[in-house]
Amino acid sequence: MNKVLAWKKVGEDVNFKAGWRKMIHRKFRLLNGTEAEYDLKDEGQTVNILALTPENKVILEEVFRPGPEKVLKDLPAGMLNKNENPLDAAKRELLEETGYTGDFELVVQSVDDGYSNCIRNCFVARNCVKVSEPKWAEVDEECEIVLMDIAEFRQHLRSGQLCDIEVGYLALDHLNLL
């Protein structure tokens, strides 16, 4: 018998801000009757892309990340624009950030973490070719493009030195390349 049941939401403030980040303050009544409050990241949907060239090179972005305060080799990713579907967002983000386009396939939608409402749309893009120079939408998106072979990318995943490790594993598993 499943003993884990949903808590009852008894309050919510969606206009809570922490700097530029939107937050949600929620209050829940737990199963024992007590109440607990949580501040959650209000992030919407993202797209995260494992992009492969025809030679099976993974397309990565070498970019500074302010959280860990270091340069990481990350998968292309971004937010959905208002009224944009995930496939169109994935195509737009890959082209903007890398200058590449390819054949896209949704692998899975996943939750980001337990304290966020973010839904992550994990994509694979195969047969990617460079069709333009990157056109970064934001000044903080400037990066260097790095091509990495699959074996090296597996080692990179194991190193833990990228933000979307789970997307890399989900995509490689989907492609039977783990």
C-alpha positions as MATLAB code, in Angstrom:
seq = 'MNKVLAWKKVGEDVNFKAGWRKMIHRKFRLLNGTEAEYDLKDEGQTVNILALTPENKVILEEVFRPGPEKVLKDLPAGMLNKNENPLDAAKRELLEETGYTGDFELVVQSVDDGYSNCIRNCFVARNCVKVSEPKWAEVDEECEIVLMDIAEFRQHLRSGQLCDIEVGYLALDHLNLL';
ca = [
       0.000    0.000    0.000;
       1.332    3.427   -0.934;
       1.771    5.513    2.225;
       2.986    8.636    0.394;
       0.024   10.862   -0.363;
      -0.208   14.345   -1.788;
      -0.194   17.269    0.593;
      -2.998   19.817    0.377;
      -1.992   23.248   -0.928;
      -3.468   25.864    1.430;
      -1.817   29.033    0.121;
       0.249   30.496   -2.695;
       1.915   33.817   -3.556;
       3.060   33.913   -7.189;
       4.331   37.508   -7.213;
       7.384   36.770   -5.103;
      10.712   37.925   -6.578;
      14.308   37.181   -5.684;
      16.357   39.562   -7.797;
      15.538   38.814  -11.431;
      14.307   35.295  -10.631;
      10.582   34.645  -10.209;
       9.588   32.615   -7.197;
       6.425   31.021   -5.827;
       5.749   30.875   -2.093;
       3.511   27.877   -1.293;
       2.035   26.606    1.931;
       0.944   22.974    2.307;
      -0.946   21.020    4.939;
       0.965   17.816    5.556;
      -0.626   14.445    6.297;
      -0.142   14.902   10.076;
      -2.029   18.242    9.930;
       0.948   20.562   10.323;
       1.687   23.220    7.735;
       4.942   23.725    5.849;
       6.047   26.606    3.616;
       8.311   26.433    0.571;
       9.888   28.937   -1.807;
       9.960   27.420   -5.275;
      11.622   28.561   -8.493;
       8.987   29.681  -11.030;
      10.790   28.703  -14.227;
       8.318   27.423  -16.804;
       9.544   25.102  -19.553;
      13.013   24.628  -20.981;
      14.509   22.771  -23.899;
      17.795   20.912  -23.571;
      19.438   19.390  -26.605;
      21.984   16.652  -27.200;
      23.028   17.644  -30.729;
      25.118   15.310  -32.881;
      26.892   15.992  -36.153;
      26.746   13.374  -38.959;
      30.117   12.142  -37.601;
      28.492   11.630  -34.147;
      30.335   14.532  -32.523;
      28.425   16.106  -29.629;
      27.961   19.866  -29.989;
      28.725   21.619  -26.689;
      28.976   25.212  -25.547;
      31.975   26.286  -23.502;
      30.481   29.012  -21.330;
      30.981   30.689  -17.958;
      28.366   29.675  -15.366;
      27.865   32.080  -12.440;
      26.624   29.454   -9.938;
      29.779   27.343   -9.828;
      31.854   30.366  -10.984;
      33.642   28.417  -13.704;
      33.685   27.714  -17.410;
      31.771   24.533  -18.269;
      31.158   22.583  -21.457;
      27.357   22.418  -21.527;
      24.601   21.187  -23.803;
      22.629   23.845  -25.690;
      19.491   24.811  -23.765;
      17.043   27.610  -23.197;
      13.580   28.759  -22.223;
      10.423   28.537  -24.288;
       9.076   31.885  -25.454;
       5.421   32.721  -24.815;
       3.144   30.544  -27.002;
       6.150   28.631  -28.403;
       6.037   24.840  -28.611;
       9.024   22.804  -27.356;
      10.131   21.599  -30.809;
      10.246   25.128  -32.226;
      12.080   26.327  -29.113;
      14.668   23.542  -29.414;
      15.318   24.399  -33.080;
      15.562   28.126  -32.277;
      17.869   27.669  -29.281;
      20.278   25.324  -31.087;
      20.495   27.670  -34.073;
      20.860   30.837  -31.952;
      23.461   29.402  -29.607;
      25.525   27.257  -31.984;
      24.597   28.054  -35.596;
      23.680   24.375  -36.120;
      20.417   22.731  -37.164;
      19.440   19.091  -37.582;
      16.734   16.454  -37.233;
      15.008   16.850  -33.856;
      13.304   14.239  -31.709;
      11.766   14.664  -28.255;
      13.247   12.106  -25.863;
      11.204   12.883  -22.738;
       9.756   15.656  -20.609;
      11.171   15.600  -17.094;
      10.866   17.575  -13.880;
      13.855   19.785  -13.095;
      13.931   19.324   -9.338;
      11.637   19.108   -6.332;
      11.724   22.854   -5.675;
      10.948   24.143   -9.162;
       7.972   24.054  -11.498;
      10.316   23.710  -14.487;
       9.481   21.084  -17.084;
      12.569   20.116  -19.063;
      11.987   19.018  -22.669;
      14.911   16.752  -23.546;
      15.692   16.574  -27.270;
      18.112   14.759  -29.509;
      19.117   16.507  -32.718;
      20.878   14.251  -35.227;
      22.744   15.045  -38.439;
      23.443   18.583  -37.269;
      25.225   20.870  -39.697;
      26.414   24.415  -39.239;
      24.277   26.807  -41.279;
      25.184   30.146  -39.689;
      27.200   31.821  -36.992;
      25.633   31.863  -33.508;
      23.278   34.789  -32.851;
      23.068   34.959  -29.085;
      19.846   36.511  -27.818;
      21.443   37.548  -24.529;
      24.892   38.952  -23.785;
      25.485   36.204  -21.194;
      25.026   33.470  -23.841;
      28.336   34.173  -25.595;
      30.323   30.963  -25.780;
      32.753   28.845  -27.770;
      31.429   25.837  -29.672;
      33.180   22.541  -28.872;
      32.739   19.253  -30.764;
      33.372   16.140  -28.674;
      33.280   12.467  -29.672;
      30.837   10.161  -27.869;
      33.476    8.371  -25.763;
      34.900   11.695  -24.576;
      31.365   12.979  -23.907;
      30.616    9.942  -21.723;
      33.741   10.789  -19.690;
      32.591   14.415  -19.544;
      29.221   13.298  -18.136;
      31.000   11.218  -15.497;
      33.103   14.230  -14.513;
      29.999   16.084  -13.349;
      31.255   19.287  -14.951;
      28.111   20.323  -16.857;
      24.706   21.591  -15.821;
      22.388   19.128  -17.571;
      23.991   15.775  -16.803;
      20.640   13.981  -16.739;
      19.801   15.220  -20.257;
      23.067   13.786  -21.541;
      22.364   10.397  -19.975;
      18.705   10.326  -21.080;
      19.654   11.221  -24.646;
      22.526    8.727  -24.878;
      20.278    6.028  -23.445;
      17.577    6.911  -25.991;
      20.169    6.533  -28.772;
      21.556    3.283  -27.271;
      24.955    4.994  -26.944;
      25.526    4.557  -23.216;
];
